[in-house]
Amino acid sequence: MQAAKGIVSCFRSRRARHPAEGCRVRRTPLVFLEMFRSDHFADVSLNQWMSQTPPELLKEHLPLSDDFIKNALHSDKRPNVKFE
């Protein structure tokens, strides 16, 4: 696949460990286009998922404090990158 000048193109194989593995990463932002064989897609972060998990279950499996569970986990979507 030939990409336009300034565009990074890559294909993520099912065996890739990371979405950007195999891409020629440059100093420009990467934009991901995700395609699935389903009519439903749910974008849930680990933070969101953990916020909906009972605190007792989290503490049973992970070394988390009550303060962390109460203040650091959020059920709303909070992107890591701000888009302008």
C-alpha positions in Angstrom: 0.0 0.0 0.0 1.4 3.4 -1.0 0.7 6.2 1.4 0.4 9.8 0.6 3.4 12.0 1.4 3.5 12.6 5.2 1.1 9.8 6.0 2.2 6.7 7.9 0.5 3.6 6.8 0.6 0.2 8.6 -1.4 -2.9 8.9 -1.8 -4.6 12.3 -1.7 -8.3 12.0 -3.5 -10.5 14.6 -0.1 -11.6 16.0 1.1 -8.0 16.7 1.6 -7.3 20.4 0.9 -3.6 20.1 -1.2 -1.6 17.6 1.8 0.4 16.5 4.1 -2.5 16.1 5.5 -2.7 12.6 4.6 0.9 11.7 7.2 3.3 10.6 6.6 5.8 13.5 7.6 9.4 12.8 7.4 12.5 14.8 3.8 13.1 13.7 0.7 11.9 15.6 -0.6 8.4 14.7 -4.3 8.1 13.8 -5.9 4.6 14.1 -8.7 3.3 12.0 -10.2 0.2 13.6 -12.3 -2.2 11.7 -14.1 -5.1 13.2 -16.3 -8.0 12.0 -19.2 -6.9 14.3 -22.0 -4.4 14.3 -21.2 -3.5 17.9 -18.1 -1.8 19.3 -17.5 -0.7 22.9 -14.5 1.4 23.8 -13.9 0.8 27.5 -10.6 1.8 29.2 -9.1 -0.3 31.9 -9.8 2.6 34.3 -13.5 2.5 33.4 -13.7 -1.3 33.7 -12.0 -1.2 37.1 -14.3 1.5 38.4 -17.3 -0.8 37.7 -15.6 -3.8 39.4 -16.5 -4.2 43.1 -13.8 -2.8 45.3 -13.5 -6.0 47.3 -12.7 -8.0 44.1 -10.1 -5.4 43.1 -8.4 -5.5 46.5 -8.5 -9.3 46.5 -6.5 -9.5 43.3 -4.5 -6.3 43.2 -2.5 -4.4 45.8 -4.8 -1.3 45.7 -5.7 1.0 48.5 -9.2 2.3 49.3 -8.0 5.8 48.6 -6.8 4.8 45.1 -10.0 3.0 44.3 -12.1 5.9 45.5 -10.1 8.8 43.9 -8.2 7.4 40.9 -10.8 5.3 39.1 -13.5 7.0 37.0 -16.5 5.6 35.2 -16.5 8.3 32.5 -14.4 8.4 29.4 -11.2 10.4 29.9 -8.9 10.4 26.9 -5.2 10.5 27.3 -4.8 12.9 24.4 -6.6 16.1 23.9 -7.8 16.7 20.3 -8.1 20.2 19.0 
